[in-house]
C-alpha cells in the first residue's frame, strides 16, 4: 500500500525535476496574467486592424487602401511630416539628456530637487503642456509680450505650427530620455574613468574613449523609445499645431479617416503604415546598435 502511494509521488517529483531542468517551474505561471493582458490589448487589436486594412470599404483589391494612401499626396505627405517631427524631437532629447545625466550621476546638494524638476513634465501630460505653451509662446503670451516690449515689430509665430508641436514633444519626451540615460550612466563603473585619469587621459578623452562607447548602446535604445513616443503625436499636433497643414501627422489622418469619413478599413491601413515606419526606424537603429560595444560596463548595469 505504501509503495503504491509513493509511486505517483515519485513520478510527480520526477516530472517536476525534469521541467526544472528545462527552466520551467511554478514561477512561470506568474507570467500568465501578463501574457493574457498583452494578447487581449495588443496582439488581438493589431491582428484585427491588420486584416481590416485589407478589406477596403469600396471593395476591389485587398491592397486598395494602401494604394489610395500613397496615391493621395495629402495622405502620403503625412509620413514625412510625422518623421520631421519625431526624429528631431527624439534626437534632441537624447543628446540633451547626456550632459545633464552625466552631471546628475554624482552627489551634490539639491540633486533630488533638480531631478524632480526635470521629470515634472511627465505628470503634466500633453494637454497641460500644450496649454502652457499657448500661454507662454502664443501671440499674446509672456514671451511675445517681452519681445514686443523690447521693440519687436510683430509677435513670433511659435504656436499653431511646426515649432509649437516640436517644443511640446521635447518637453514631454525629455524626462523619459533623461531617466533612461541616467540609468545607463549609473551602470558604468566610475573606476574605469579613474584608471584612465591616472594614465593621463583628459576629461574629454575619458568621455570620448570610455564613457561614450559604453553608453552608446543604451542611447540607441533610449532613442528608439523616445522616437516611438514622438512619432505617435496627436494632442500636441491639434492643440499647438496646424492639423490641416504642416502638422497633419499620420495619427490625425488615421483618426479623421476612421471617424470623420467612417472608413475604418482605411484608418486601420494608416495605423499599420505608422507601425511599419516605426519598425523600420527602430530596426535601422538596432542594427547600428549591434556594431557597438556590448560587453560588460564594469558596474551594476
N, C-alpha and C positions, 0 to 999 in steps of 0.2 A: 504493500500500500504506500509506504513511504517512498519507495523507488519510483512508483507511478507518479506521485506528486512532484518529485524532484525533476523528472524528465522534462515536462513543459517549462519549468522554471529555468533549467539549464539551456533549453533551446531559445527561450526568450532572452536570457543573458548573452548567449552566443550571437543572436541576431543583433542585439544592442551593441556588442563589441565590433561586429562586422560593419555596422553602419557608422560607428565612431571612427573606425579606421579610414572610412571614406569621407570623413568630415561631416557626417550627418548626425545630429543629436537633437535633443529637445529644444535647445536654444533657437534652432532654425524656425520652430513654429512661431516665434515672435515676429518673423518676417511676413507671416500670412496676412495680418491686417494691412500692413503697408503695401503688400503686393496687390491685394484686393482694391485698395484705395487708388493705386496707380492705374490698374486696369479700368476701373469704373470712370475715373476722372481724366484720364489721359489717353490710354490705348483705344478704348471704345470710341470716344468722341473723334479721335484722329482718324481711325479707320472708317467711321461713318461719314465724316467730312470728305475723306478721300474718294470713297465710292460715289458720294453725292456729286462731287465735282465732275464726274464722267457721265452725268445724266442731265444734259442741257435742257433748259426749260422749253425751248422751241423744237427739241428733237434734233436729229441729224447725227453727225459723227460724235463719238464719245469724247473726242478732244476739242469739240467746238468751243467750249468755254475758254480753253487756253488759247485757241486760235484767235478768238474775239479779243481776248485781253491784249495780246501782242500786236494785233492789227489796229487797235484803238490807241492812237497816240496819247490821248489824255490819261488812259489807264496805264499804258506801258511806261509812261514817264514817272509813275509813282515809285517804280523800283529805284530809279536814280535819285529821286527826291528823298526817299527814305534812307538810302545809303549815304547821301550827302549830309544827312543829319546824324545818323547812327555812328558812322565811322569816326568823324572828328570828335564827337562827344566822348566816345569810349576811349579814343587815343589820348585826348586831353586829360581825362580823369585819371588814366593810368600813369601818364607822365607826371602830372601834378602831385599824385599821391606818393611818388618815390622820395623826393627830398623831405616832404613833411613826415612820412613814416620813418625815414632814416633818422630824423631828429627825435622823433617821439619814442623810439625804442629804448632810449636811455632814461635815466631817472633825473627828474628836475621838479622844482616847485611849480605847482599848478598843472601838472600833467593830466590829472583826472578831469579837471575843469575844461582844459583845452580839448581833450578827447571828446568830452560830452558835447562841446560846442560844435565840433566838426561833424558829429553824427546826428545832430538835431534835425537836419532836413529829412531824415528817414521818418521821423514822427509826423512831419507836416503833410506829406503826400503831395501828389502832383497838382491837385486842385488849389490847395492853400498856397503852394509855391507860385502857381500861375497868378493867383490874386495878388500876392506880394510883388511880383514882377510888374504887374499892371499899375500898382500903387507907386512903385519906385521909378520904373522906366517908362511909364505911359506918357502920353502927350502933356498931361498936366501933373505928372508925378514929381517927386522931390528932385530927381536927377535933372530933369529938364527945367525945373524952376531955377535950379542953381546955374545951369547953362545960360538961361535967358537973363538971369541977374548979372552974369559975367559978360554979357554983351552979345550972345549968340543971336543970329538972325532968325532962326527957326528951331523948334524942338527937334531933337534927334529921334529918328524913327527906329526904335529898338523893340517895339512890340507889334503884334499882328503881322509879323513877317518871319523870315528865316531866323533872324537873330534872337527873337523872343523865345522860340522853341529851343534853339541851341542852348541858350542860357538856362532854361528850365531843365533840360536834360543833364547839363553839367551839375547844377545844384542838387538835383535829386539823385544823380548817379555817383557823385564823388564819394559819399560816405561808404558805399559798398566797396569801391575800388580802394579806398584808404584802409579800411579794416582788413581786406584781403592782403593787401601789400604789407601791412604791418605784421600780420600773422606770418607771412613768408619770411620777412626780415628777422622776426624774432626767432625763427628756427635756424638761422645761420650762426654758427659758433663764433663769437667775437674774438676768440683766441687766434683764429686764422688771420685776422687783420693785425692783431698784436704781434704775431710772429713775423708778418711781412714788415711791420714797422721796425722791428729790431734789425731787419736786414737792410733798412734804409729806404723803404718804399714810402713815397709821399701819400697824403690822403687821397689825391686824385688817382694815383697809381693803384692804391689798395682798392678803391671803389671800382675802377675800370677792370682790373685783372682778377679780383677775388669776389667782391660783393655782387657786381652786376652779372657775371656768368652764373653764379649760384642762384640769383634772384630771377633771371630771365625766364626759366620755365614756369615759375609761379606768375610772373607778369603776363605770360601768354594766356594762362587760364583766367586771370583777372580780366584781361581784355575781352575774352570770349563772353564772360558773364556780363560785363558792362555793355558790350555790344548788343546782346540779346535784350537787355533792359531798354536800351536806347532805340533799338530797331522797332520795338513794339509800341512806340509812342502813339498816344491817341488823345488824351485830355489836353495836353500841352499844345498839340497841333491845332486844336479847336479854339482854346481859350486865348492863347498868346500868339497864335499863328494866323495864317490865311488859308483855311481849309479848302477853299475853292481854287486856290492858286499855288503859290510857291511852297506851301506846306501840305499839299494834298497827298498825304502818305498812303501806304498800302492798307493800313488798318482802317482809315477813313473810307477808302474805296470799297473795301470788303463790307463795311457797315452800311454804307449807302446802297450798295448793290443788293444786299440781302434784305434790308428793312425798308428802304425807300422804294426800290424797284421791285420788291417782292421776288427776287431771283436768288433763292438760297443756293442753288447749284453754282451760279457764277460767284457768289460770295465765298463759297467753300473753295472754289478754284483759286481765288485770290489768296485765301488763307493758306492753301497748300503751297502756293508760289512764295509766300512770305517764309514759310518753314524751309523751303528749298534754298532760298537765298541765304538765310541764316546758317543753314548746314554747310553751304559752300564756303562762306567766310570762316566759319569755325573750323571746317576741315583744313583749309589752307593754313590757318594759324597753328593748328595742332600738328600738321605735317612739318611746319617750320620748327615747332617745339621739339620734335624728335631729333633735330640736328643739334640741339643744345645739350649742355651738361646735365646728366640725370643721376649722378652719383650722390653719395652722402654729403650733407651740408655740415656735418660735424656738430650739429646742435639738436635741439629737441624736435625740430621739424623734419 
